[in-house]
Amino acid sequence: MECADSCKCCNCANRLTRENPTQPIELLFVSKSLGFTLQNKTKLPKGVFLGQYTGKIVDKAAAVEVNDDSYLFEIPSQLPEDDKLLIDTKVYGNFTRYLSPGVIEVPEDLDLEHFLMECADSCKCCNCANRLTRENPTQPIELLFVSKSLGFTLQNKTKLPKGVFLGQYTGKIVDKAAAVEVNDDSYLFEIPSQLPEDDKLLIDTKVYGNFTRFINHSCNPNLFVLEVKQPDVENFSRLCFFTKCEIAEQRQLTVDYGDEFWNEKKKKLNCRCGFAACRYSDNSDFQTVDDKI
């Protein structure tokens, strides 16, 4: 039983678990089957506070729907059994979705909405491994000129494993009103959020941006975009590129722009990705919204 927040004691010693843990702990990868483990870097006395189990608070009904209950921990209380709450750390608050350091598990169905929840900036873990996309990308990528009509492309200089972080899509943040005034919307990317439709923000990389603005489209891409969230940042996500499969060296890096992009662009141009099952070429069955009316 710790003191209440209203306790007026000078340097109250009975609020131990509300202070940041001070013990040096490091995260180590064991194996693909076992995942990660924690290890103390110094000798620890008996009875020392190491940390609080934190995550998403769910009720019993939501817990039943959880596919993997390995990360569920019931919160002790005097509530009736059906009203009790649990902590779920499958997405929030743990590192287990990583197969190996710096590599994520690629979702099987990329047509569904997926996101990666990284630790907050306030995380006190030593060498936190759950802030992958806030580190500088380490993969050697080069920019190559293709042609006047196709412009530039990106190419990897070395073999890339599946699930590797390549970079974040960065640029000028604009609102919906400003986006309507943009002459070329080819570089616009809407930021996923729970905001009303008219209040949503977009990233415009036509003038401002990094190397990711040169990633071209393919109907058979080797990259995918993953939404990355932080628990301390509301209504704003980062859009990050990861490898969809293992990529041999010196291959063009591509992503699928999707139907929404081609719904507008198909009126003016056709896809030239060269994939046998290309969805947006002259010979494809793709129809724009106008075609369907």
N, C-alpha and C positions, 0 to 999 in steps of 0.2 A: 504494500500500500504506500504509494508515493504521495507527497504533498500536492495540494491543489495549485493551480496557476496563481491563485490569489495569495499564496504564502508570502509573508513579508520578511522571512528570515534573510539575513545578509549571507550571500553565497550558500544558499540552501543545498545541503548535501543529500536531501531526500527526493531529488528529481533527476536521479542518475540517468535514466533511460531517455530523458528528453534532451540530453546533451549529445552532440555528435560523438560517435565512437572514436576512440583515440588509438586503438590497437592497430599496428601495421599488418594488414591482411592482403594477400595477393591472390589473384585468380589464375588457375593453371588448367590447361587442357589435358585431359587424361587420354581419351580415345573417342572414336566416333560412337561407339556403343555406350560409353559411360558419360561422355560430355565433359563438363568442367567440374572442378573442385576448388575449395578454398583452402589456403594454407597460411598459417601464421609465420611471420618473418622473424619474430623474437619469442623468447620464452614468456608464457602467459601464466600468471598466478591463478589459483583456484578462485572461482566466484567472480571473475571479471566480466563486465558487460561488453558484448561484441557487436550487437546490432538488433534491430527490430525487424520482424517479418512483415513486410509491407507488400501491398499489391492492390488489385481491384476488389472492392467489397461487393459480394454477390449474396443474394438470398437463396434459400433452399430450392426454389423453383428454377432459378437460373443455373444453380449448381448441377441439377439433374441433366441440363442440356449440354453441359461441358463435355467435349469429346475425350479429353484427357484429364482425369481427376487426380493425377499425380501431384499437382501443385496446389490442391485445395487443402485449407487448414481451417477447421471450425473455430470461431471465436467463442471462448467460454462465456456464458451468460445465464441469467435466470429466466430468459424468455421461453415461451412454449417451444416445443421441438420444431414445429413448422415455421416459426418466426425467427429462428436463429440465423445468424449471418456467417459467411465464410470469407476467407481471403484467397483469391485466385492469382497466382503469380506466373501463370503460363505466358502471358504477354507483358504484364506490368511487373517490373521489379526483379527480373532475373535474366540470366545470360544463356539459358539452356536452348534457345532456338538456334544458336550457333553450332555448326558441326565442327569447326576448327577455328582458331584465331583469325579474324579478318574475313571469314567466309560465312555466308548465310545459307539457310536451306531454301532453295528455290521452290515456290509454290507449284503444285502439280497443275492447277488450272489457273492460268494467268488471266482468263476472262473474268474471273471473280475479283471482288475488291479485296486487296490485301494491304497490310501496312506493317511497318516495323516500329515498335515502341522502344525508343532509346532512353537511357537514364537522363534525369534532369541535370542541369549545370551544377546543382548543389550536391550531386552525388559525391560522397567522400571515399569511395573505394580507391584503393591504391592501384594505379594503372588500369582504370576501369575499361573493360573490354566491350561495354555496351554503349559506346559513343563512337562507333565505327565511322559514320559518315561525317563526323566533325573533325576527323583527322585529314591531313592532306593525302589525296590518292597517291599510291606508290607505283602503279602500273605504268610502264613506259609506252606512251601513246604518241604517234606522230601525225601531223597534219599534211595531207597531200592534195595537190590540185589535180582534178580529173579533167574537166573541160569547161568551156565558157557556159554551156547550157546546164551542166550538172554542178559546177562550182567545186567546192572542196569536200574532202571526206576524211574520216579518221581511220587510222590503221594501228593495230597492236604490233609492237616490235618483238614481243616474246609470247610464248604460249600462255594462255590464260585459263585458270581453273574455272569450273562452274561456281556461280554464287559470289564472285569477287566484286567489290565496290569499285566503280570506275570514276565517278564524279557526280556532282550535284548540278542540276540545271539552275543557273543563276542569271539574273538580268534585272531589268527595271520593273518594279512592282506597279501595276496600273489597275484602276478599278474598271468596272464594266463600261461606264460612260466614256472613259478615255480609250478603251479598247475599240469601241465603235469607230473612233476617229482615226485609228491606225490604218495607213495605206496598204500595208502588207501584213496580213494576219498569219503568215506562215510560221512566225516565230513565237506566237502566243500559246501559252500553256496555262490552263486554269488550275489554281491551287485548291485542292480538295478541302472543304470545310463544312461546318454546319450552319454557316451564315445563310440568310435569305438569298435567293438567286441574284437579285439586283445589287446586293452588297458584296458579292464574291470578288476576289482579287485574281489577277492573272500575272504571269511573268512574261515580259516582252524582251527578247534577246536580239532584236533587229539591230540595235546599236550597241547596247551594253550586254556583256555576257562573257562566258569562258569557252573553253574548247568544246563543251557539250553541244553548243549551238550548231556544230558542224556534223552532228550525227545524222546520217541520211536514213530514209525510209527503205524498208524491205518487207515483202510479204512473207519472208522466211528469215526473221531477224535473229541475231545472236545476242541481243541485249533486251532487257525489259526495264520499265520504270516502276519504282517502288515508292510509295508514300511513306515518309519517315516522320514520326511524331515524337513529341516530348511531353511528359505529364505536366510540366510547368508552363507550357505555351499553348494557349487556347486558340482555336480557329485559324491556325496557320501550320501548314506542313511543309516539309522540304521534299522536293522531287529528285530522286537519286537513281542513277543508272547502275545496274548490276548485270553481270554476264548470265545469260540464260542457259548456256551450255559450255562445255569446254571448247575453247577457240584456239585453233592452230596459229602459229606466228604469221604475221603479215597478212591479216585478213581485214577486209573492210568491216567496220563496226556499224551495225544498223539496228534500228528499232522500228516497230510497227506504229505508224502514225494513227491508224485506226479509221473507222468509218466516218466519224465526225469531221475529220480533216478532209478526207476525200469527197465527202458530200458537197463541199464547196469547190475544191480544186479540180474535181473530175470534169467540171464544165469548161476548164481552160487547158488542162493537160492530162496526160495518162502516165501511169506508173511505168517505169522502165527498170525495175529491179532485176528482171531476167529470170525470176523464179518460174518454174514450169506451171505451178498452180497460182500464178499471180492473180490477185483479186481485183485489181484496178486498171488493168490494161485494156486495149481496144476490144479484145476478145473475151473479156470477163463478163459475168452476169450481174456485176454490181450496178445497182440503181440508186441515183440520188433521190432526195426527198421530192424534188420537182418531177422526176421521172415517174414516181409512184402515184402522184396525184392524177 
